């Protein structure tokens, strides 16, 4: 029973609503709790709360009549890097200090970094962004883990960690500028609860990028090729941080287009994760912002 955030299409400016998706009937049941409320709870209490709210709910809404939003509210979004061999190779390819990524790949401590607050994340069919000052940009399809305030996995969704390869390649210290900017993160379409994805360590991942109606790049991989375990990544994230209302952790990418490829405005990116669904986003270029004088 996946959870989603949505707004009715006929009320585009209404507050976002947390809902439970019935895949068989394609109906969404609205819940009273927020995701933050649920992630403050332990797993058993959370499960009971969701079931109680479903049982007490009134009218439902058809999935086709809902505009799905990114499935986050107050959570920070973090990410892990260089967790797949392909990611390591791509970072070494773009970088002027390539040995640093080889060392991170094999190091005991994984690379974990802040990606976005919830308000900078976009949902299904919304526009992810590429920077105006970067000529080499790529999407990065990833399994996203939803973690509650106690450090326990509460669910899974799809993430797109859009990145500027040219900026990060200039200098590893530029990673925040390459990764953290408006609409550089997409997530959705919903959160699968842990029992609905019993083997997150063996999930097929595929990505297809379209331009002018034609596929220009596609690839496939699996979380089975991840160099680190999910437990290792979660343990590292929680080692010195508290997340009372939960957190989202993107677990790294094993799919990186070749060096000659870069995203362009109006491209369409489709990311599919087995057992979860498909996240589709359009691409736009951010204009250069001017500070108010």
Phi, psi and omega in degrees: 000089183292152175256147179217160166254140183207165165231143173299137181300331181280352179228067190297337184257012179283167177294151177290149184235134173277135182219163175253130185261123172268107186294329183288316182266350183055045176241148176250128175261120180290143178250157179277330183282159167265167176297321178301317177304312185292325183280350170283341182273162168283169187300314182294315179297320180298316180299316179294320180297315179299314181296320179296320181288326175296315182295328184269354186288156178261244186292147176254173177231140178293140180304323181292341181264006182248139171265112183284140182246167176299136186279059178216157172228288182255004186280144166283153176245121178246169183214153175249140182243159175055046179262352176238153178299321181297323178295317177302312182298321180293318179296321178293325180296320186273341193268149173274353176230065192295335184294337182296326181283327175297319180290323178295320182303319184262357184289156177294321181270123178285163173277120177228131184216156177288135181252309185193149162283163185302325186289345177267003181264142178249160183254192182302135177070000172279178185262119166278163187238152168242151185285149178289336186256024177228133180258005183219102187227143183220152168275154177228104181284132186215149167287126179254129182256128175267124186238134182278178184293349180261001180087011179262143179293127182249352179166182184218145173215188181255137177235150174234108182265080183295136190220148173264108180288329181291320182288314179295324182293334178298318184195129180302334179288351177273006183308316179302322179289330179284335188247331192246102176199174184303128175061028176274000182228133173235146176215155177145191000279344182201177180255119172275132179287159189306321182289345179273349176226075191293339182230073181295344178279004179213062182248125177289136180236132176224154178220139176228132180245128181247145175221125182055039175083001181238143177289126181249346175198143175209156179197164180221148173205195179208150175295346176295342180267004179292136184283338182238157177275158176298322179300319179299318182291317179295318179301319180295317181298320184271000186298327183218021182228149174245141179226080186302326181253023177088176183204158174247135178237115172281134194259013177100163184241144173248008180234113178227120178301161183294167187300332183279356183265140169216146176295149176231154176306142180079359170299158178237125183248122178248123177240124180241131173241126181305130178086353179244305181143210184230135174248121181241134179219142168279165182241137172228160176259130178289133173286159175292130181269144178248134177291143176293136181266000000 
